[in-house]
């Protein structure tokens, strides 16, 4: 087989180069559509594994949800006081009000007064959001909420499962595009 390829490539080098170019273009065209069909799914956890079973047991025993998201509220306006103050928590509640019908539940320091909701320097707090729908739907809802929120007194940042999956997918897409841009010409 190697000897046959050597004979063809020495007798018809332009045919080999042209065939290789056509093959590369064809495979490149085919590969363009593959990334859209790849998905990290709703979770990185494989079904049927010990980790998946542990997740199910925790959800059964403690009611935790795989769709927990975090919205971080950081003080911009010092007149709000520290994060546990009534003024600060009223501002958090007012900001979260439009989100209430769009998610399953919202837990904050105001609803569950626990010091773990307040940062050490008392300038920030967070809300735990249990979303509705797929990870993409949850991310879209929360990102739209943050984009539309009045952030003149508190800045909002999104974290949690859906944000992590979205950012990971975006970064992998960017990395693949850069890799293909470098390797294809080579």
Buried (B, 14 or more C-beta within 10 A) or exposed (E): EEEEEEEEEEEEEEEBEEEEEEEEEEEEEEEEEEBEEEEEEBBEEEEEEEEEEEBEEEEEEEEEBBBBBBBBBBBEEEEBBBBBEEEBBEBBBEBBEEBEEBBEEBBBBBBEEEEEBBBEEBBBBBBBBBBBBEBBBBBBBBBEBBEEBEBEBBBBBBBBBBBBBBEEBEEEEEEBEEEBEEEEEE
